[in-house]
């Protein structure tokens, strides 16, 4: 795949993840101002959405530094390494446990979403600054 097409696809996926996280945070913020609002589902939604967005944030930073092809390869390698190294140790904080699980799920989703993207070696533009 051409690097420009790959960059467009990757930034579209990243933007979607960022918008989902922003929407979840906004919903939680609004619920925090309402007396008696149920927060557990909204907190969970924020953790899940942020977990999905984190690898995309890192990917865009890597693309800016290394170009599309190398940035994607490095982010996929790091995501795989993190998943392989993580054990299932539990914290005394249920929120910390949920955040860790959401981060791991976000890495798995990122790897799945980028699995079929293969970028041609001849052109690797960085993000426009």
Secondary structure, DSSP 8 states (H G I E B T S, - for coil): --HHHHHHHHHHHHHHHHHHHHHHHHHHHHHHTSTT---HHHHHHHHHHHHHHHHHHHHHHHHHHH-HHHHHHHHHHHHHHHHHH------S-HHHHHHHHHHHHHHHHHHHHHTT----TT-------
